[in-house]
């Protein structure tokens, strides 16, 4: 098993999580007042969608555990947020 440092980025609005090749290892999502979603894209705001997670309205923060080696993003990780804030763990 390959070991790597795990880092994190928190976002309250859509934006770049990490600007290079990496693997997403886990996510903590805090839902907003109404139902929303998190979309993780590979290649910037117009890139390929790798993950979509729908969020409930006004729920408690929850963890998204990603099994195995995580999800590989070849160029970068970009998060599109709708009614949610997020912390993404990568490495």
N, C-alpha and C positions, 0 to 999 in steps of 0.2 A: 504494500500500500504506500502510495506517495504521500508524504507529509508536506504541508505548506502552512505558512502563517495565515490566520484568518483575521480579516479586517472588516470594518463595517462603515456604512454611510447611512445617515438618516436624512430623509427628505419630507418636507411638508407640501411640496408642489412638484410637478413633473420636472425631471432633469436627469443628468448623468449620474450614475452610481459609481462607475469606474471606467476610465478611458483606455483600457487595454484588454487583451485576452485574459480571461479569468473564469472561474467556476463559482456560481452562486451556491452557497452551502445551506442557507436558512434565511428566514424572513420573519419579522415581527410586524404585524399590521394593526394600526389603531383606526377603527372605523369612525367615520364622521357622523353627523346628525341624520343623514339619509343614506340609503344603500349606495354603494359605489363599487370601485374595482381598482385593481393593480394589474398593469400589463408590463412585463419585462421584455424589452426588445434588444436584439443583437444588431448593431449597426446604426445607432442613433434613433432619433424620433421617427424616422421613416423606415426603420429597419425591419427585420424579420421578428415576428412575435414568437417568443419561446415559452412564456407562461402567462396565463390570465387567471386571476383569482378574484372572484366576486366577494364583496363584503356586505354584511348586514347593516341595517340602520342602527346607530347608537349602541353598538355592542361593545363588549370588553375587548381590549387588545388580545390578539391571539398569535400563536407561533405557527409557522409553516415549516415543517421538517422535510428536508429534501434527502431522500435516501442515497446510498452509495457515494459516488464521487461528486455529486451535485450536478448542476446543469451547466454545460460548457457554453460560454459566449466567446465567439471567435475574434471579434473586433473590439467590442465594448459592451457595457450594460447600461441601458437607458430605461428609466421607469416612467410610465405614464400613470398618473394618479387621478382618481375621481372620488371625491369625498372620503379621503383617507390620508393618513400619514404612515410612513414606513421606515423601518431599519432593515437594510439588506446586508447579510454577512456573506463575504466572498473571499476567495483565496485559492 
